[in-house]
Amino acid sequence: MINKLFNSDKYIRINLTIIASSIFLVCLFALSMISYALISDIYYDDSVISPTEKHRIQHQEEAEKLDEIIELLKEIQEL
């Protein structure tokens, strides 16, 4: 009886259906992830600056101000 079940067309159809549906679900998942990545890139606002980026810019501006102060102090020292 088990031999008849495993050799039947019904068993093969069931297995192929399971395999095909699994492949379909994997492809659907991959396409949904790709579309999500593309859509999130479109709606990402580049004008919003992260706190770490703001912090880096603040340090850079402070460094430029300190460079100006150093230059002024060198000019004063030369006089």
Backbone as a chain_set.jsonl record, in Angstrom:
{"seq": "MINKLFNSDKYIRINLTIIASSIFLVCLFALSMISYALISDIYYDDSVISPTEKHRIQHQEEAEKLDEIIELLKEIQEL", "coords": {"N": [[0.812, -1.196, 0.0], [1.932, 1.271, 0.819], [3.866, 1.531, -1.139], [2.267, 1.912, -3.408], [1.164, 4.393, -2.779], [3.393, 6.121, -2.703], [4.27, 5.958, -5.314], [2.291, 7.047, -6.759], [0.558, 9.35, -8.933], [-0.731, 11.376, -7.665], [0.719, 11.808, -5.288], [3.108, 12.793, -6.337], [2.166, 15.117, -7.574], [1.316, 16.54, -5.336], [3.763, 16.958, -3.997], [5.147, 18.472, -5.953], [3.492, 20.691, -6.034], [3.86, 21.725, -3.459], [6.601, 22.334, -3.558], [6.653, 24.185, -5.704], [4.999, 26.208, -4.699], [6.515, 26.981, -2.506], [8.813, 28.024, -3.752], [7.591, 30.12, -5.121], [6.713, 31.7, -2.946], [9.177, 32.437, -1.81], [10.273, 33.962, -3.911], [8.335, 35.977, -4.014], [8.699, 37.128, -1.492], [11.342, 38.086, -1.789], [11.002, 39.964, -3.87], [9.252, 41.737, -2.607], [10.892, 42.728, -0.567], [12.866, 44.031, -2.079], [11.311, 45.976, -3.376], [10.453, 47.39, -1.131], [12.886, 48.439, -0.231], [13.514, 50.14, -2.36], [11.336, 51.928, -2.329], [11.553, 53.027, 0.235], [13.922, 54.42, -0.069], [13.117, 56.407, -1.817], [11.344, 57.944, -0.298], [12.975, 58.86, 1.715], [14.182, 61.524, 3.521], [16.617, 63.707, 2.689], [17.326, 66.083, 3.81], [17.118, 65.927, 6.513], [19.189, 65.792, 9.252], [21.226, 63.587, 10.974], [21.732, 63.135, 14.528], [24.414, 62.468, 15.144], [25.736, 63.365, 12.884], [25.227, 66.116, 13.073], [26.683, 66.618, 15.377], [29.274, 66.072, 14.502], [29.588, 68.083, 12.566], [29.41, 70.321, 14.205], [31.765, 70.054, 15.73], [33.616, 70.363, 13.684], [33.145, 73.031, 12.887], [33.883, 74.332, 15.254], [36.58, 73.693, 15.298], [37.465, 75.112, 13.063], [37.018, 77.733, 13.953], [38.811, 77.805, 16.082], [41.201, 77.559, 14.661], [41.206, 80.032, 13.339], [41.474, 81.732, 15.548], [43.998, 80.949, 16.435], [45.573, 81.802, 14.291], [45.177, 84.582, 14.47], [46.356, 85.046, 16.996], [48.997, 84.372, 16.4], [49.592, 86.43, 14.631], [49.405, 88.616, 16.341], [51.477, 88.023, 18.079], [53.682, 88.343, 16.42], [53.815, 91.053, 16.144]], "CA": [[0.0, 0.0, 0.0], [2.819, 2.433, 0.869], [4.475, 1.653, -2.46], [1.292, 2.502, -4.318], [0.999, 5.794, -2.426], [4.574, 6.885, -3.103], [4.424, 5.926, -6.764], [1.096, 7.59, -7.399], [0.642, 10.685, -9.513], [-1.234, 12.317, -6.667], [1.838, 12.113, -4.393], [4.036, 13.625, -7.105], [1.525, 16.42, -7.73], [1.342, 17.228, -4.036], [5.147, 17.396, -3.767], [5.456, 19.552, -6.889], [2.736, 21.856, -5.599], [4.547, 22.262, -2.283], [7.872, 22.914, -4.007], [6.371, 25.366, -6.514], [4.488, 27.272, -3.834], [7.642, 27.47, -1.707], [9.625, 28.866, -4.627], [6.799, 31.328, -5.356], [6.741, 32.518, -1.735], [10.522, 32.996, -1.678], [10.38, 35.031, -4.913], [7.464, 37.06, -3.575], [9.377, 37.784, -0.369], [12.492, 38.827, -2.315], [10.501, 41.133, -4.601], [8.698, 42.706, -1.657], [12.017, 43.375, 0.112], [13.49, 44.95, -3.036], [10.425, 47.127, -3.565], [10.497, 48.17, 0.105], [14.143, 49.181, -0.223], [13.42, 51.219, -3.349], [10.351, 52.916, -1.881], [12.078, 53.746, 1.399], [14.917, 55.361, -0.581], [12.413, 57.535, -2.432], [10.728, 58.772, 0.73], [13.956, 59.275, 2.71], [14.421, 62.964, 3.428], [18.047, 63.971, 2.841], [17.547, 67.312, 4.559], [17.154, 65.606, 7.935], [20.551, 65.451, 9.631], [21.246, 62.762, 12.174], [22.421, 63.781, 15.647], [25.869, 62.273, 15.052], [26.213, 64.258, 11.823], [25.217, 67.46, 13.654], [27.787, 66.674, 16.325], [30.513, 66.152, 13.718], [29.635, 69.419, 11.961], [29.696, 71.261, 15.293], [33.199, 69.962, 16.025], [34.354, 70.922, 12.547], [33.034, 74.484, 12.968], [34.702, 74.763, 16.386], [37.982, 73.578, 14.894], [37.75, 76.232, 12.161], [37.106, 78.938, 14.784], [40.072, 77.739, 16.817], [42.258, 77.858, 13.69], [41.213, 81.486, 13.146], [42.031, 82.327, 16.772], [45.448, 80.675, 16.443], [46.18, 82.695, 13.299], [45.18, 85.924, 15.054], [47.366, 85.081, 18.061], [50.321, 84.406, 15.764], [49.794, 87.78, 14.101], [49.65, 89.493, 17.498], [52.791, 87.685, 18.618], [54.672, 88.866, 15.503], [53.89, 92.504, 16.296]], "C": [[0.86, 1.268, 0.0], [3.497, 2.632, -0.479], [3.526, 2.295, -3.456], [1.123, 3.992, -4.047], [2.181, 6.628, -2.923], [4.783, 6.904, -4.603], [3.248, 6.576, -7.481], [1.352, 8.995, -7.947], [0.186, 11.736, -8.514], [-0.116, 12.753, -5.723], [2.835, 13.049, -5.079], [3.463, 15.022, -7.281], [1.556, 17.223, -6.436], [2.737, 17.77, -3.762], [5.517, 18.554, -4.685], [4.709, 20.825, -6.518], [3.4, 22.519, -4.408], [5.841, 22.96, -2.691], [7.623, 24.197, -4.796], [5.854, 26.51, -5.652], [5.591, 27.825, -2.94], [8.526, 28.394, -2.525], [8.903, 30.183, -4.896], [6.851, 32.251, -4.142], [8.112, 33.157, -1.514], [10.718, 34.141, -2.667], [9.526, 36.234, -4.525], [8.097, 37.842, -2.428], [10.547, 38.63, -0.866], [12.028, 40.083, -3.063], [9.923, 42.179, -3.654], [9.809, 43.424, -0.905], [12.711, 44.374, -0.81], [12.616, 46.183, -3.237], [10.396, 47.994, -2.315], [11.759, 49.022, 0.167], [14.085, 50.356, -1.19], [12.466, 52.306, -2.889], [10.878, 53.695, -0.686], [13.169, 54.723, 0.983], [14.249, 56.594, -1.173], [11.896, 58.485, -1.365], [11.701, 59.221, 1.813], [14.291, 60.742, 2.493], [15.899, 63.242, 3.708], [18.324, 65.211, 3.668], [17.592, 67.067, 6.065], [18.562, 65.122, 8.278], [20.504, 64.67, 10.94], [22.004, 63.488, 13.29], [23.946, 63.608, 15.593], [26.469, 63.168, 13.98], [26.258, 65.7, 12.324], [26.404, 67.641, 14.591], [29.124, 66.825, 15.596], [30.665, 67.54, 13.107], [29.981, 70.468, 13.014], [31.182, 71.237, 15.646], [34.033, 70.572, 14.903], [34.315, 72.455, 12.586], [33.876, 75.035, 14.122], [36.19, 74.715, 16.034], [38.369, 74.728, 13.963], [37.871, 77.54, 12.946], [38.421, 78.963, 15.569], [41.256, 78.019, 15.898], [42.354, 79.361, 13.437], [41.822, 82.187, 14.356], [43.539, 82.134, 16.82], [46.156, 81.605, 15.461], [46.254, 84.122, 13.837], [46.234, 86.068, 16.165], [48.773, 85.078, 17.482], [50.615, 85.783, 15.212], [50.099, 88.765, 15.236], [51.049, 89.251, 18.044], [53.897, 88.265, 17.736], [54.841, 90.379, 15.639], [54.738, 92.833, 17.44]], "O": [[0.567, 2.222, -0.72], [3.685, 3.766, -0.919], [3.939, 3.131, -4.26], [0.955, 4.775, -4.983], [1.996, 7.704, -3.492], [5.435, 7.817, -5.11], [3.237, 6.636, -8.711], [2.236, 9.716, -7.486], [0.677, 12.865, -8.529], [-0.011, 13.934, -5.391], [3.341, 13.987, -4.462], [4.187, 16.009, -7.152], [1.792, 18.431, -6.445], [2.883, 18.917, -3.339], [6.138, 19.52, -4.24], [5.243, 21.924, -6.675], [3.493, 23.745, -4.352], [6.135, 24.057, -2.217], [8.311, 25.195, -4.579], [6.235, 27.662, -5.859], [5.6, 29.02, -2.644], [8.945, 29.443, -2.035], [9.527, 31.244, -4.901], [7.017, 33.461, -4.295], [8.192, 34.304, -1.075], [11.268, 35.181, -2.306], [9.949, 37.379, -4.689], [8.038, 39.071, -2.399], [10.727, 39.762, -0.418], [12.614, 41.153, -2.894], [10.089, 43.378, -3.879], [9.686, 44.617, -0.629], [13.104, 45.452, -0.365], [13.119, 47.307, -3.264], [10.322, 49.218, -2.423], [11.712, 50.185, 0.569], [14.556, 51.447, -0.871], [12.76, 53.491, -3.045], [10.671, 54.905, -0.601], [13.329, 55.763, 1.622], [14.763, 57.705, -1.041], [12.0, 59.702, -1.515], [11.289, 59.905, 2.75], [14.647, 61.144, 1.385], [16.375, 63.039, 4.825], [19.433, 65.383, 4.175], [18.061, 67.924, 6.813], [19.067, 64.171, 7.681], [19.822, 65.059, 11.887], [22.827, 64.361, 13.014], [24.683, 64.522, 15.963], [27.58, 63.674, 14.139], [27.208, 66.428, 12.038], [27.049, 68.689, 14.597], [29.99, 67.595, 16.011], [31.756, 68.111, 13.13], [30.75, 71.392, 12.75], [31.789, 72.29, 15.84], [35.045, 71.223, 15.16], [35.331, 73.106, 12.346], [34.508, 76.082, 13.985], [36.959, 75.592, 16.428], [39.474, 75.26, 14.062], [38.732, 78.366, 12.641], [39.059, 80.008, 15.7], [42.22, 78.657, 16.319], [43.454, 79.905, 13.331], [42.599, 83.129, 14.204], [44.275, 83.045, 17.2], [47.222, 82.136, 15.769], [47.272, 84.795, 13.679], [46.916, 87.089, 16.255], [49.66, 85.73, 18.033], [51.744, 86.265, 15.304], [50.953, 89.64, 15.094], [51.732, 90.2, 18.432], [54.95, 88.644, 18.249], [55.889, 90.923, 15.29], [54.935, 94.009, 17.745]]}, "num_chains": 1, "name": "protein.A"}
